[in-house]
Amino acid sequence: MKELLTRNIGWKLISLVIAAVIWFAIMNIADPVISETFTGIPVSIINDDVITSRGYQYTVESGEKVDIICKGKRSVIYSLSSSDFTAYADFNTLNSMYMAGITVECTADAASEIILSQRTENMAIKLEDQDTAPFSVRVELLGNVREGYYCNGSSLSSSLIQITGAASQVAAVREVVAYVDIYDKSETFT
């Protein structure tokens, strides 16, 4: 058996190299159809005024990002990236389970040459009552002014702000802080 494998080893290696070259040439000439997965495409929301105009706020529970499988010729698929796709959820199509269908579109020139399928097909949201609450603002200075200068304090045009949002999110706000970067400053600024 060993003699069978080692006899004419040079010819066997040459035929292996020739087979690899022929396979590579055919794959480049034929441009086969392949599938590629693109992940993490952000989903934008359109027509959310359908909810907010009724005094509700929403929180996205799932479907903020979508993964797609793209099928097409290898030369076309390899020229695409995640930035060539846009995804949106239209709240006009919101169903009784508070789910909106996600639509994915290819913005590349080769859009007509590919077939898209997506793993996440709906965006799920949670509706809550809208709440507004006043909060006082605390200023926190970051960094140090330029050497030879000093900071004489800070002032706010209004130390009280109104926050509007979903009731659970407004209730979760403990404090409002305005961070002001004073690093290497040498004059008064707004």
Disulfide bonds with the S-S distance in Angstrom:
none
